[in-house]
């Protein structure tokens, strides 16, 4: 056991701890993070593809109540009949359309016999820096719209809503936050208008169906988690082999320099005298 005592020295113990911690991090955090993003992206791509081929359905079949949401039906095309509420209009800042900065215009829409849902009318591009341009007001009467059902976004940390030139502005499409800003109770999901709808502005296109590199990244982290302990084992075996070689060389030198016996010393002494 003495020849393996070096494996318990502090530097080797530190190497074991680092390798185990890294492998644990790969298997429990890094790989699941990337694979989870791949699952989310793949599911959203499938929802987008299905929404193109499926006909619109009445909104009330997916959002029957005021406090309801439809996360499993994102991007599904729906129709709704009701009225816009122009007094509760909100702008979303820091959006990008075709590589250019833009605002998105949000407005509550009260559905006949259904909930009040937030509608993304589309985008407008700023003028002279960040100045909000003039844009058309929504229709005042009852209209029927076709839109895509969308999941709400998370609130941007550290970016509080504010009011400028009489218009409330936010940094994300969070239905809860917009409901607080406007004082209008809203359903959990929101609507994004398709082209040619009453009250529509610049049309926000569908995202590209790209799965991204998340699957390959997840597999790479799993591979790294496997390689880490294997690498430690390689270094251990290399150290053991090196120590064996050194011991063999030491034993060989000891054999060639063995002290002379008494008889050899006497023979050598008398031989010299002659």
Secondary structure in CASP SS format (residue, H / E / C, confidence):
PFRMAT SS
TARGET T0000
AUTHOR 0000-0000-0000
METHOD secondary structure of the structure
MODEL  1
X C 1.00
X H 1.00
X H 1.00
X H 1.00
X H 1.00
X H 1.00
X H 1.00
X H 1.00
X C 1.00
X H 1.00
X H 1.00
X H 1.00
X H 1.00
X H 1.00
X H 1.00
X H 1.00
X H 1.00
X H 1.00
X H 1.00
X H 1.00
X H 1.00
X H 1.00
X H 1.00
X H 1.00
X H 1.00
X H 1.00
X H 1.00
X H 1.00
X H 1.00
X H 1.00
X H 1.00
X H 1.00
X H 1.00
X H 1.00
X H 1.00
X H 1.00
X H 1.00
X H 1.00
X H 1.00
X H 1.00
X H 1.00
X H 1.00
X H 1.00
X H 1.00
X H 1.00
X H 1.00
X H 1.00
X H 1.00
X H 1.00
X H 1.00
X H 1.00
X H 1.00
X H 1.00
X C 1.00
X C 1.00
X C 1.00
X E 1.00
X E 1.00
X H 1.00
X H 1.00
X H 1.00
X C 1.00
X C 1.00
X C 1.00
X C 1.00
X C 1.00
X C 1.00
X C 1.00
X C 1.00
X C 1.00
X H 1.00
X H 1.00
X H 1.00
X C 1.00
X C 1.00
X C 1.00
X E 1.00
X E 1.00
X E 1.00
X E 1.00
X E 1.00
X E 1.00
X E 1.00
X E 1.00
X C 1.00
X H 1.00
X H 1.00
X H 1.00
X C 1.00
X E 1.00
X E 1.00
X E 1.00
X E 1.00
X E 1.00
X E 1.00
X E 1.00
X E 1.00
X C 1.00
X C 1.00
X E 1.00
X E 1.00
X E 1.00
X E 1.00
X E 1.00
X E 1.00
X E 1.00
X E 1.00
X E 1.00
X E 1.00
X E 1.00
X E 1.00
X C 1.00
X C 1.00
X C 1.00
X C 1.00
X E 1.00
X E 1.00
X E 1.00
X E 1.00
X E 1.00
X E 1.00
X E 1.00
X E 1.00
X E 1.00
X C 1.00
X C 1.00
X E 1.00
X C 1.00
X C 1.00
X C 1.00
X E 1.00
X C 1.00
X C 1.00
X C 1.00
X C 1.00
X C 1.00
X C 1.00
X C 1.00
X C 1.00
X C 1.00
X C 1.00
X C 1.00
X E 1.00
X E 1.00
X E 1.00
X E 1.00
X E 1.00
X E 1.00
X E 1.00
X E 1.00
X C 1.00
X C 1.00
X C 1.00
X C 1.00
X C 1.00
X C 1.00
X C 1.00
X C 1.00
X C 1.00
X C 1.00
X C 1.00
X E 1.00
X E 1.00
X E 1.00
X C 1.00
X C 1.00
X E 1.00
X E 1.00
X E 1.00
X E 1.00
X C 1.00
X C 1.00
X C 1.00
X C 1.00
X H 1.00
X H 1.00
X H 1.00
X H 1.00
X H 1.00
X H 1.00
X H 1.00
X H 1.00
X C 1.00
X C 1.00
X C 1.00
X C 1.00
X C 1.00
X C 1.00
X C 1.00
X E 1.00
X E 1.00
X E 1.00
X E 1.00
X C 1.00
X C 1.00
X C 1.00
X C 1.00
X C 1.00
X C 1.00
X C 1.00
X C 1.00
X E 1.00
X C 1.00
X C 1.00
X C 1.00
X C 1.00
X C 1.00
X C 1.00
X C 1.00
X C 1.00
X C 1.00
X C 1.00
X C 1.00
X H 1.00
X H 1.00
X H 1.00
X H 1.00
X H 1.00
X H 1.00
X H 1.00
X H 1.00
X H 1.00
X H 1.00
X H 1.00
X H 1.00
X H 1.00
X H 1.00
X H 1.00
X H 1.00
X H 1.00
X H 1.00
X H 1.00
X H 1.00
X H 1.00
X H 1.00
X H 1.00
X H 1.00
X H 1.00
X H 1.00
X H 1.00
X H 1.00
X H 1.00
X H 1.00
X H 1.00
X H 1.00
X H 1.00
X H 1.00
X H 1.00
X H 1.00
X H 1.00
X H 1.00
X H 1.00
X H 1.00
X H 1.00
X H 1.00
X H 1.00
X C 1.00
X C 1.00
X C 1.00
X C 1.00
X C 1.00
X H 1.00
X H 1.00
X H 1.00
X H 1.00
X H 1.00
X H 1.00
X H 1.00
X H 1.00
X H 1.00
X H 1.00
X H 1.00
X H 1.00
X C 1.00
END
